[in-house]
């Protein structure tokens, strides 16, 4: 693949290891509790484990270490599996971007914050142009590679706090808190331009180029009552962009003007 963008530094599907670390701690203490319970059992049976510990400190130390280590490793395995399942529940398996479930949860969370603090937020809805032709002409594997390719471009364009999600076959959403609709339109145009200048090379050395259309909508100080109304406004703008020839960005509530702003504009 070639293109005018830098590879993202981290794996898109990487996540924190909260469950793994929690389980390691839990099973560590469980292993220690097992060792203490064994010593108490010996005491209850009238034995004197203290004498054995003094005579064979290395043996008891080895047993305690192995027990604690075994339980900790087992806890790490369980916690890692829980992390993986949690990650799969929130991420698109093909591109590694967030899925619809996470998007709505994130927007609901930001909605409450935005209403309280009075800042604007915006949403960009992207749709790849004539994507069906890519699958028909090059095959679905090439189409999947293209979707992953576009996902990397979108993830690289995201700022801290932005949410990028894949919500359909070739549809992607950018949710931008603390961002006016005008600033969001500049970002959308920058991404549109990057994608239009990017070429993907398939395993058969075939070159694939594609364009993207985008609809942009803003909260207008959260006058919209629910997040899905913001999505609906962006969807209508996207529909108009498709009807006006594709490969363009249109802003909701702006009847027909296409967005073409200098790429050096800073947001």
Protein Blocks (a to p, Z undefined) as FASTA:
>chain_A
ZZdddddfbdfkbccfklmmmmmmmmmmmmmmmmmmmmmmmmmnopafklmmmmmmmlmm
mmmmmmmmmmmmmmmmmmmmmmmmmmmmmpcfklopacfklmmmmmmmmmmmmmmnopac
dddddddehklmmmmmnojklmmmmmmmmmmmmmmmpcghiacddfbfklccdddehiaf
klmmmmmmmmmmmmmmpccddfkopacddddddddddeklolafbfklmmmmmmmmmmmm
mmnngaiacdehilklccdddfkbcZZ
